[in-house]
Each structure stands twice: as C-alpha cells, then as structure tokens.
C-alpha cells in the first residue's frame, strides 16, 4: 500500500455511518483498516438503502479498501483476537454507546494497558461524559440538538433534514482530525496514546458559526431562511424563466457592484447606503426582489453566462445526474469507475482531498463479510488448524 497513512494500522469496531466513514477516509490514504464485524449479518449498512444483488451500494463505497474479519465478540476467543489486534494497532475507532466496549472487556483501560501508544477514537451521540452520555444517539438526533435542523428549510415549513447524514459525517471528520493530531504526538515522541471523544451533537454544533454570541449579545435566534444567507447580502437562490434556479453570491463589495451592473442597476452600485454589507442587509428584501426580477427574465444558462462574464459567483443547483455529467467533476477524478462482484460496472465518488505527492486511491470495493478473516488471523501467527478450530467454535467466521 501507498499513501501518507501507509504503515498505520486502524482497527474498526463500528457499524453504520460515523465510525466506518472515518475509517474509510483513513483507508483511502493508505491505512491498513481491519473492520471487525459480527458473524452472520455483519454491519447493518450491508442492507441499507439501494441494493445490488443483495448488498447495499452504500456498503461498497463506505467500506472500500478495508479488510473484513468476522469475529464473535461474545466469545472469549473472539475478544482475545480483538485484543491481539489492538496490541499492534495505531488507532481504534468505535461507535458503541458509551460503556459498550467496557461491558465487553475492551475498554480504554484494557486496550491502553496492552498498547500505551494506542489512539482510540470514540464516536457517540453525546460524548463519553455528561448527563446524556447513556442515551442512544443517531445522526438525526445530533443534527437536531446540534442546531442545524432548526436553521434548515423554509420558514413556512417544519425544520428539514439536510438530505444526507450530515451529523454522522461531521462526527467522522472530527474523529479523523483528532486521530491524526494524536498520532502526530505519538509518532514525534511527544507523548503516549489518548482518547478522542467525539459527540455527534457537538460535531454539528461546532460548525454553527456565530450562533451563540448572536443569541447571547443580541438575543437573536437564527432560524430557517430558505435559500437566503441572512445578514450577508445579496446571497440567495433565485428563480429563472425556465423553472430552474440559480444561486448568486454577490455579497462582497466589489462583486455587489458588478452584480448590479449585470442586472441593469448600476445606480445601486454607487449608492452609499449599499456600499457595505451591513447597509445592504438592511435592504435585503428590496435587493433580492430586484435580482429575482432579473433572473426570472433569463433561462438558467442565460443567467449563468451573464454572471460568469461579470465574474459574479453563481451556480445551478445540481442533482446527482448533473454531477455525474459535469466535465469539471470528471476532470478532477471525482467520478470513478468501479467493478462490483460479478463484473458489474458502476460509478463511485472519487477521493477528497487531493494530495499532490501522496494521493489517495481505491484498491478494492467493500469486501464480503469475513473475506479477510483467515489472512488477518494468519498475520497474528495462527496456523490453519487453529483458525479452523476457532471457526468450529463460532468465535470467527
């Protein structure tokens, strides 16, 4: 394997979204990720959303580059295998409810005693401490209590879901960042391993901009505003003649002046009351109305052509069909061709971020349950007879 994380071993004790997405990112950049799954069904994500011949398409993406081993964590032998793997791992990523690993005998106290340099990423709904720690928490709850759902959607409608599992994804990203910072400390000899405590709620809350000081100092509660960007004007979603929409971000002072020229209102570009954002925000309804009047006289293509010519940031709202067909996505290798078991060809998302010297790569799609059990156990020094005996006892599959 190559990549900036080549030589780093990651043990995944997780399922569904948050922990597995974190380890997917690490695997794409060279980490040796060993995913522990329960024999029989494995990760429930294998059966989520759209399927191909009995396996979720999401699974093939979420678990690419990972090794799957099927281990029964209810058996002493299975627990011993996990302990052996943790002894040689650099990172363990888990998303049990707090206390879950401890009940199995795989808590931080146990694993860190076996491997003092171990970094453990613990992703949960509310974190490892606090009065809510024992509550079950999924991404939807993190999004709700973290503040993002209260601000998402139209003001005339109930709070809306973003459209993807953004709470889980944000927790994953925070987990990866924490793991890399902790690994840097270990690998540079600055200290031993540590726990990275990631809460779904806090991961969402962390991206909520100036929500708290706005409330504390001004008494303002930010709420749903549809496609507008409140307090930053003009920045909104505007209708077009052909029934489409364009997003226009004309909120810096020079861009605002160029935008006013495009819509035929150069007089407003010179208005002292509209020279700065705070003045424009006081008249946001008026400005949005004028821009919408202009956009409704244009098709999406006509509006974008005019805005692009004036160097005004603007874009259409893409569906997945638009994304797959877009030449920029293709030029950036963001749409990759993959092969599923049986030879079926399918498009998959590319890798982010782009590293110039050590880029990430896709080596294989999400594996079959237990596809790497024998190979991983052999690396631990178990001979075929011992592996067969463990399989006969139901400790592995």
C-alpha positions as a Python dict, from the first residue, in 0.01 Angstrom:
ca = {
    (1, 'X'): (0, 0, 0),
    (2, 'X'): (100, 361, -56),
    (3, 'X'): (-28, 689, 77),
    (4, 'X'): (52, 920, 367),
    (5, 'X'): (-101, 675, 618),
    (6, 'X'): (84, 372, 483),
    (7, 'X'): (213, 172, 779),
    (8, 'X'): (-70, 289, 1008),
    (9, 'X'): (-299, 9, 1126),
    (10, 'X'): (-656, 101, 1217),
    (11, 'X'): (-894, -134, 1395),
    (12, 'X'): (-1259, -51, 1331),
    (13, 'X'): (-1511, -158, 1593),
    (14, 'X'): (-1803, 24, 1440),
    (15, 'X'): (-2104, -1, 1216),
    (16, 'X'): (-2339, 202, 1000),
    (17, 'X'): (-2208, 553, 935),
    (18, 'X'): (-1996, 758, 1175),
    (19, 'X'): (-1707, 526, 1265),
    (20, 'X'): (-1700, 349, 925),
    (21, 'X'): (-1686, 677, 732),
    (22, 'X'): (-1389, 788, 943),
    (23, 'X'): (-1201, 466, 872),
    (24, 'X'): (-1293, 480, 503),
    (25, 'X'): (-1110, 813, 479),
    (26, 'X'): (-806, 665, 650),
    (27, 'X'): (-812, 358, 425),
    (28, 'X'): (-825, 574, 111),
    (29, 'X'): (-496, 732, 214),
    (30, 'X'): (-308, 411, 283),
    (31, 'X'): (-404, 299, 633),
    (32, 'X'): (-442, -76, 688),
    (33, 'X'): (-802, -80, 815),
    (34, 'X'): (-932, -400, 972),
    (35, 'X'): (-1308, -391, 1018),
    (36, 'X'): (-1447, -625, 1283),
    (37, 'X'): (-1798, -747, 1203),
    (38, 'X'): (-2034, -987, 1373),
    (39, 'X'): (-2062, -1328, 1203),
    (40, 'X'): (-2383, -1383, 1012),
    (41, 'X'): (-2516, -1039, 922),
    (42, 'X'): (-2216, -811, 967),
    (43, 'X'): (-2254, -436, 954),
    (44, 'X'): (-2623, -341, 909),
    (45, 'X'): (-2510, -98, 640),
    (46, 'X'): (-2475, -400, 412),
    (47, 'X'): (-2856, -392, 385),
    (48, 'X'): (-2924, -16, 387),
    (49, 'X'): (-3079, 183, 102),
    (50, 'X'): (-3039, 68, -258),
    (51, 'X'): (-2915, -286, -319),
    (52, 'X'): (-2726, -471, -588),
    (53, 'X'): (-2768, -848, -577),
    (54, 'X'): (-2838, -845, -204),
    (55, 'X'): (-2571, -597, -94),
    (56, 'X'): (-2606, -224, -40),
    (57, 'X'): (-2437, 4, -293),
    (58, 'X'): (-2353, 228, 2),
    (59, 'X'): (-2161, -61, 157),
    (60, 'X'): (-1932, -97, -145),
    (61, 'X'): (-1843, 272, -113),
    (62, 'X'): (-1827, 304, 267),
    (63, 'X'): (-1601, 2, 313),
    (64, 'X'): (-1367, 30, 18),
    (65, 'X'): (-1004, -57, 92),
    (66, 'X'): (-1098, -220, 424),
    (67, 'X'): (-1036, -575, 538),
    (68, 'X'): (-1339, -751, 685),
    (69, 'X'): (-1299, -1006, 960),
    (70, 'X'): (-1597, -1178, 1119),
    (71, 'X'): (-1540, -1211, 1494),
    (72, 'X'): (-1785, -1307, 1766),
    (73, 'X'): (-1731, -1051, 2044),
    (74, 'X'): (-1946, -1261, 2277),
    (75, 'X'): (-1688, -1538, 2283),
    (76, 'X'): (-1367, -1527, 2492),
    (77, 'X'): (-1165, -1634, 2191),
    (78, 'X'): (-1315, -1358, 1978),
    (79, 'X'): (-1235, -1097, 2242),
    (80, 'X'): (-881, -1226, 2264),
    (81, 'X'): (-841, -1179, 1887),
    (82, 'X'): (-952, -816, 1915),
    (83, 'X'): (-707, -758, 2200),
    (84, 'X'): (-425, -903, 1992),
    (85, 'X'): (-519, -678, 1701),
    (86, 'X'): (-536, -373, 1929),
    (87, 'X'): (-189, -452, 2059),
    (88, 'X'): (-43, -396, 1713),
    (89, 'X'): (-283, -120, 1604),
    (90, 'X'): (-211, 251, 1594),
    (91, 'X'): (-576, 356, 1607),
    (92, 'X'): (-902, 201, 1723),
    (93, 'X'): (-1224, 364, 1602),
    (94, 'X'): (-1552, 270, 1769),
    (95, 'X'): (-1908, 399, 1788),
    (96, 'X'): (-2064, 185, 2061),
    (97, 'X'): (-2285, 360, 2311),
    (98, 'X'): (-2061, 479, 2598),
    (99, 'X'): (-1981, 184, 2823),
    (100, 'X'): (-2046, -71, 2549),
    (101, 'X'): (-1683, -164, 2498),
    (102, 'X'): (-1627, -170, 2872),
    (103, 'X'): (-1903, -430, 2911),
    (104, 'X'): (-1716, -647, 2661),
    (105, 'X'): (-1388, -604, 2844),
    (106, 'X'): (-1243, -390, 2563),
    (107, 'X'): (-1248, -50, 2731),
    (108, 'X'): (-974, 210, 2713),
    (109, 'X'): (-821, 92, 3039),
    (110, 'X'): (-775, -258, 2899),
    (111, 'X'): (-658, -171, 2548),
    (112, 'X'): (-425, 113, 2653),
    (113, 'X'): (-261, -118, 2906),
    (114, 'X'): (-187, -358, 2619),
    (115, 'X'): (-74, -76, 2388),
    (116, 'X'): (22, 254, 2559),
    (117, 'X'): (64, 430, 2223),
    (118, 'X'): (-285, 341, 2107),
    (119, 'X'): (-513, 622, 1987),
    (120, 'X'): (-882, 547, 2044),
    (121, 'X'): (-1149, 743, 1861),
    (122, 'X'): (-1483, 712, 2041),
    (123, 'X'): (-1782, 845, 1848),
    (124, 'X'): (-2117, 857, 2028),
    (125, 'X'): (-2434, 1061, 2038),
    (126, 'X'): (-2349, 1284, 2331),
    (127, 'X'): (-1990, 1202, 2425),
    (128, 'X'): (-1834, 983, 2692),
    (129, 'X'): (-1934, 1212, 2982),
    (130, 'X'): (-2226, 1430, 3085),
    (131, 'X'): (-2586, 1363, 3187),
    (132, 'X'): (-2691, 1242, 2840),
    (133, 'X'): (-2398, 1004, 2781),
    (134, 'X'): (-2609, 689, 2815),
    (135, 'X'): (-2878, 793, 2571),
    (136, 'X'): (-2883, 636, 2225),
    (137, 'X'): (-2786, 890, 1964),
    (138, 'X'): (-2805, 871, 1586),
    (139, 'X'): (-2703, 1136, 1334),
    (140, 'X'): (-3058, 1270, 1311),
    (141, 'X'): (-3055, 1346, 1683),
    (142, 'X'): (-2713, 1507, 1660),
    (143, 'X'): (-2839, 1731, 1379),
    (144, 'X'): (-3148, 1823, 1582),
    (145, 'X'): (-2974, 1900, 1911),
    (146, 'X'): (-2663, 2046, 1747),
    (147, 'X'): (-2869, 2329, 1598),
    (148, 'X'): (-2854, 2267, 1224),
    (149, 'X'): (-3209, 2140, 1174),
    (150, 'X'): (-3358, 2447, 1341),
    (151, 'X'): (-3189, 2656, 1073),
    (152, 'X'): (-3259, 2431, 772),
    (153, 'X'): (-3555, 2466, 538),
    (154, 'X'): (-3822, 2721, 459),
    (155, 'X'): (-3958, 2947, 736),
    (156, 'X'): (-4308, 2837, 637),
    (157, 'X'): (-4231, 2468, 688),
    (158, 'X'): (-4112, 2242, 970),
    (159, 'X'): (-3735, 2204, 1018),
    (160, 'X'): (-3588, 1999, 735),
    (161, 'X'): (-3323, 1732, 703),
    (162, 'X'): (-3019, 1842, 505),
    (163, 'X'): (-3061, 1546, 268),
    (164, 'X'): (-2768, 1331, 379),
    (165, 'X'): (-2644, 1204, 715),
    (166, 'X'): (-2450, 1522, 782),
    (167, 'X'): (-2436, 1467, 1160),
    (168, 'X'): (-2258, 1135, 1121),
    (169, 'X'): (-2027, 1274, 855),
    (170, 'X'): (-1925, 1574, 1065),
    (171, 'X'): (-1853, 1344, 1359),
    (172, 'X'): (-1641, 1125, 1131),
    (173, 'X'): (-1437, 1421, 1012),
    (174, 'X'): (-1378, 1542, 1367),
    (175, 'X'): (-1274, 1189, 1459),
    (176, 'X'): (-1020, 1170, 1178),
    (177, 'X'): (-878, 1512, 1264),
    (178, 'X'): (-845, 1412, 1628),
    (179, 'X'): (-684, 1081, 1538),
    (180, 'X'): (-426, 1246, 1314),
    (181, 'X'): (-336, 1504, 1578),
    (182, 'X'): (-298, 1232, 1840),
    (183, 'X'): (-93, 1016, 1602),
    (184, 'X'): (138, 1308, 1531),
    (185, 'X'): (201, 1342, 1903),
    (186, 'X'): (283, 971, 1934),
    (187, 'X'): (494, 944, 1619),
    (188, 'X'): (703, 1250, 1707),
    (189, 'X'): (774, 1118, 2054),
    (190, 'X'): (581, 1389, 2236),
    (191, 'X'): (366, 1150, 2436),
    (192, 'X'): (163, 832, 2452),
    (193, 'X'): (-177, 749, 2307),
    (194, 'X'): (-503, 905, 2414),
    (195, 'X'): (-881, 901, 2372),
    (196, 'X'): (-1054, 1117, 2110),
    (197, 'X'): (-1405, 1179, 2246),
    (198, 'X'): (-1635, 1280, 1959),
    (199, 'X'): (-2002, 1365, 2009),
    (200, 'X'): (-2248, 1377, 1721),
    (201, 'X'): (-2424, 1673, 1883),
    (202, 'X'): (-2101, 1865, 1940),
    (203, 'X'): (-1970, 1792, 1590),
    (204, 'X'): (-2277, 1960, 1442),
    (205, 'X'): (-2268, 2241, 1698),
    (206, 'X'): (-1904, 2309, 1609),
    (207, 'X'): (-1996, 2425, 1257),
    (208, 'X'): (-2281, 2651, 1362),
    (209, 'X'): (-2085, 2972, 1306),
    (210, 'X'): (-2169, 3266, 1539),
    (211, 'X'): (-2496, 3119, 1663),
    (212, 'X'): (-2412, 3151, 2033),
    (213, 'X'): (-2275, 3507, 2051),
    (214, 'X'): (-2560, 3630, 1831),
    (215, 'X'): (-2802, 3491, 2087),
    (216, 'X'): (-2604, 3596, 2393),
    (217, 'X'): (-2529, 3956, 2298),
    (218, 'X'): (-2816, 4037, 2062),
    (219, 'X'): (-3089, 3800, 2175),
    (220, 'X'): (-3124, 3673, 1820),
    (221, 'X'): (-3226, 3313, 1749),
    (222, 'X'): (-3116, 3214, 1400),
    (223, 'X'): (-3390, 3017, 1227),
    (224, 'X'): (-3492, 2890, 882),
    (225, 'X'): (-3450, 3126, 590),
    (226, 'X'): (-3484, 2901, 285),
    (227, 'X'): (-3212, 2971, 30),
    (228, 'X'): (-3103, 3306, 174),
    (229, 'X'): (-2790, 3374, 377),
    (230, 'X'): (-2918, 3609, 649),
    (231, 'X'): (-2700, 3907, 729),
    (232, 'X'): (-2486, 3854, 417),
    (233, 'X'): (-2645, 4034, 123),
    (234, 'X'): (-2713, 3956, -151),
    (235, 'X'): (-2677, 3580, -134),
    (236, 'X'): (-2979, 3374, -221),
    (237, 'X'): (-3146, 3129, -457),
    (238, 'X'): (-3327, 3300, -744),
    (239, 'X'): (-3587, 3159, -990),
    (240, 'X'): (-3534, 3157, -1365),
    (241, 'X'): (-3766, 3181, -1667),
    (242, 'X'): (-3739, 2808, -1744),
    (243, 'X'): (-3845, 2694, -1400),
    (244, 'X'): (-3494, 2648, -1265),
    (245, 'X'): (-3289, 2827, -1003),
    (246, 'X'): (-2952, 2996, -978),
    (247, 'X'): (-2759, 3058, -659),
    (248, 'X'): (-2595, 3400, -666),
    (249, 'X'): (-2339, 3511, -406),
    (250, 'X'): (-2288, 3882, -462),
    (251, 'X'): (-2203, 3968, -108),
    (252, 'X'): (-1854, 4122, -125),
    (253, 'X'): (-1848, 4493, -205),
    (254, 'X'): (-1676, 4470, -548),
    (255, 'X'): (-1888, 4169, -651),
    (256, 'X'): (-2204, 4353, -549),
    (257, 'X'): (-2114, 4640, -779),
    (258, 'X'): (-2054, 4402, -1069),
    (259, 'X'): (-2381, 4223, -999),
    (260, 'X'): (-2576, 4548, -1003),
    (261, 'X'): (-2426, 4626, -1344),
    (262, 'X'): (-2535, 4284, -1475),
    (263, 'X'): (-2897, 4332, -1367),
    (264, 'X'): (-2908, 4683, -1512),
    (265, 'X'): (-2895, 4879, -1186),
    (266, 'X'): (-2555, 5050, -1185),
    (267, 'X'): (-2710, 5331, -980),
    (268, 'X'): (-2736, 5096, -682),
    (269, 'X'): (-2370, 5005, -715),
    (270, 'X'): (-2289, 5369, -637),
    (271, 'X'): (-2544, 5414, -358),
    (272, 'X'): (-2352, 5498, -36),
    (273, 'X'): (-2618, 5320, 170),
    (274, 'X'): (-2542, 4995, -13),
    (275, 'X'): (-2164, 5026, -23),
    (276, 'X'): (-2109, 4778, 263),
    (277, 'X'): (-2272, 4455, 369),
    (278, 'X'): (-2434, 4596, 683),
    (279, 'X'): (-2616, 4858, 477),
    (280, 'X'): (-2720, 4605, 213),
    (281, 'X'): (-2851, 4364, 475),
    (282, 'X'): (-3092, 4631, 595),
    (283, 'X'): (-3240, 4635, 245),
    (284, 'X'): (-3205, 4265, 162),
    (285, 'X'): (-3572, 4222, 64),
    (286, 'X'): (-3551, 4505, -188),
    (287, 'X'): (-3226, 4376, -340),
    (288, 'X'): (-3347, 4016, -355),
    (289, 'X'): (-3662, 4132, -533),
    (290, 'X'): (-3465, 4321, -797),
    (291, 'X'): (-3228, 4032, -858),
    (292, 'X'): (-3519, 3788, -880),
    (293, 'X'): (-3694, 4012, -1134),
    (294, 'X'): (-3381, 3997, -1348),
    (295, 'X'): (-3327, 3620, -1306),
    (296, 'X'): (-3689, 3544, -1398),
    (297, 'X'): (-3629, 3706, -1735),
    (298, 'X'): (-3347, 3462, -1810),
    (299, 'X'): (-3305, 3090, -1852),
    (300, 'X'): (-3059, 2919, -1619),
    (301, 'X'): (-2799, 2909, -1895),
    (302, 'X'): (-2850, 3274, -1988),
    (303, 'X'): (-2828, 3390, -1628),
    (304, 'X'): (-2512, 3191, -1560),
    (305, 'X'): (-2347, 3311, -1879),
    (306, 'X'): (-2410, 3675, -1786),
    (307, 'X'): (-2293, 3629, -1429),
    (308, 'X'): (-1983, 3435, -1529),
    (309, 'X'): (-1889, 3705, -1780),
    (310, 'X'): (-1908, 3962, -1499),
    (311, 'X'): (-1709, 3742, -1258),
    (312, 'X'): (-2000, 3710, -1016),
    (313, 'X'): (-2003, 3379, -823),
    (314, 'X'): (-2308, 3182, -931),
    (315, 'X'): (-2413, 2827, -997),
    (316, 'X'): (-2701, 2599, -1075),
    (317, 'X'): (-2836, 2359, -813),
    (318, 'X'): (-2704, 2017, -911),
    (319, 'X'): (-2884, 1688, -894),
    (320, 'X'): (-2675, 1372, -897),
    (321, 'X'): (-2741, 1346, -1270),
    (322, 'X'): (-2586, 1692, -1315),
    (323, 'X'): (-2286, 1593, -1103),
    (324, 'X'): (-2214, 1273, -1296),
    (325, 'X'): (-2236, 1457, -1631),
    (326, 'X'): (-2030, 1758, -1527),
    (327, 'X'): (-1692, 1789, -1705),
    (328, 'X'): (-1526, 1952, -1405),
    (329, 'X'): (-1616, 1660, -1177),
    (330, 'X'): (-1478, 1425, -1443),
    (331, 'X'): (-1160, 1625, -1494),
    (332, 'X'): (-1097, 1617, -1118),
    (333, 'X'): (-1140, 1236, -1099),
    (334, 'X'): (-1443, 1280, -875),
    (335, 'X'): (-1641, 1018, -1067),
    (336, 'X'): (-1456, 685, -1067),
    (337, 'X'): (-1543, 364, -1245),
    (338, 'X'): (-1566, 63, -1013),
    (339, 'X'): (-1641, -304, -1057),
    (340, 'X'): (-1878, -494, -829),
    (341, 'X'): (-1866, -870, -767),
    (342, 'X'): (-1979, -1044, -1083),
    (343, 'X'): (-1826, -779, -1305),
    (344, 'X'): (-2099, -512, -1294),
    (345, 'X'): (-1955, -168, -1369),
    (346, 'X'): (-2070, 122, -1152),
    (347, 'X'): (-1970, 482, -1096),
    (348, 'X'): (-1848, 578, -747),
    (349, 'X'): (-1739, 908, -589),
    (350, 'X'): (-1372, 999, -610),
    (351, 'X'): (-1138, 1081, -324),
    (352, 'X'): (-1113, 1404, -126),
    (353, 'X'): (-879, 1581, -53),
    (354, 'X'): (-631, 1584, -341),
    (355, 'X'): (-273, 1537, -220),
    (356, 'X'): (-9, 1628, -478),
    (357, 'X'): (259, 1378, -370),
    (358, 'X'): (73, 1104, -183),
    (359, 'X'): (-281, 1092, -325),
    (360, 'X'): (-546, 856, -201),
    (361, 'X'): (-659, 560, -405),
    (362, 'X'): (-928, 293, -428),
    (363, 'X'): (-776, -54, -414),
    (364, 'X'): (-1096, -254, -378),
    (365, 'X'): (-1464, -204, -303),
    (366, 'X'): (-1635, -303, 21),
    (367, 'X'): (-1548, -670, 83),
    (368, 'X'): (-1765, -972, 153),
    (369, 'X'): (-1827, -1046, 520),
    (370, 'X'): (-1521, -1215, 668),
    (371, 'X'): (-1329, -1201, 342),
    (372, 'X'): (-1003, -1132, 525),
    (373, 'X'): (-1054, -1333, 844),
    (374, 'X'): (-804, -1605, 759),
    (375, 'X'): (-539, -1366, 629),
    (376, 'X'): (-558, -1135, 931),
    (377, 'X'): (-551, -1423, 1177),
    (378, 'X'): (-253, -1571, 996),
    (379, 'X'): (-74, -1237, 1045),
    (380, 'X'): (-134, -1282, 1418),
    (381, 'X'): (51, -1614, 1398),
    (382, 'X'): (-244, -1851, 1399),
    (383, 'X'): (-199, -2159, 1184),
    (384, 'X'): (-479, -2304, 965),
    (385, 'X'): (-565, -2570, 1224),
    (386, 'X'): (-613, -2309, 1497),
    (387, 'X'): (-823, -2091, 1267),
    (388, 'X'): (-1040, -2390, 1176),
    (389, 'X'): (-1088, -2467, 1546),
    (390, 'X'): (-1194, -2109, 1617),
    (391, 'X'): (-1437, -2122, 1327),
    (392, 'X'): (-1581, -2452, 1456),
    (393, 'X'): (-1641, -2290, 1797),
    (394, 'X'): (-1816, -1991, 1637),
    (395, 'X'): (-1551, -1744, 1751),
    (396, 'X'): (-1481, -1637, 1393),
    (397, 'X'): (-1641, -1679, 1055),
}
